[in-house]
Amino acid sequence: MNKSKTLIAMGFMVIAVIVVYWAFNVKMNYEIIDIQDSQNEVLAEMEAINQYVQDTNEWMNEQLGGEENNDVAFSHAPAKTQDNEDPKVKLIKYFITGLTIKNTDLFISCFNPETISKDLFTFDNPDKNEVALDLIKQMTREGKIKEIHYKENRGFLNESTNEITLTFIYEDGQEAKVNFTVESFNDIHDEQDEEHSVYVISTSALTMIEQIETALS
């Protein structure tokens, strides 16, 4: 009898330890995203990509003898180096940069195309760039974001998920937590190359804005 009670007590202790560990990680496991560093990194990468495209076109012209022949499907440019950064963190850096420099193309590219298209066409304004800029202004409260905390919400056994929480901290000290889901294009197209996944936000931008407005009300 005493042995059974001991085993039960040990079982409860193990469960308690797991719960405390899980709660601690849920509360504390976030990363501060440096806005300026993210901007510098993303803009440098975009410049490098543009240079890569230019170099590729020049290489193809040299190989094929002119621009009129440079769309041959079997042409191969020099291999591009892959980086090892968490693709979800990379998405967040691009998203933050789009928000903070008010780059609508960058902002839009961070969302699932179908999702952001529905958001943009919710409004009658035919200038969708203007609509996107208004969404940016609502999220940033007219550019007043001072700091951003990033957290990928983990599963019960600390496994990775596609659930993200960003905490926007504004210049006036107010904070807003925004929960959203991301998905990889590999998932969208039923592919399996997780290492080189490109992630996009699958949650509506309007839903994210509603969360901000609710938090600040």
Sequence and secondary structure as in RCSB ss.txt:
>XXXX:A:sequence
MNKSKTLIAMGFMVIAVIVVYWAFNVKMNYEIIDIQDSQNEVLAEMEAINQYVQDTNEWMNEQLGGEENNDVAFS
HAPAKTQDNEDPKVKLIKYFITGLTIKNTDLFISCFNPETISKDLFTFDNPDKNEVALDLIKQMTREGKIKEIHY
KENRGFLNESTNEITLTFIYEDGQEAKVNFTVESFNDIHDEQDEEHSVYVISTSALTMIEQIETALS
>XXXX:A:secstr
 HHHHHHHHHHHHHHHHHHHHHHHHHHH  EEE HHHHHHHHHHHHHHHHHHHHHHHHHHHHHHTSGGGTT TT 
         S HHHHHHHHHHHHHHTT HHHHHHTB HHHHHHHHTTS  S HHHHHHHHHHHHHTTT EEEEEE
EE   TTS   SEEEEEEEETTS EEEEEEEEEEHHHHTT   GGG  EEE S HHHHHHHHHHHH 
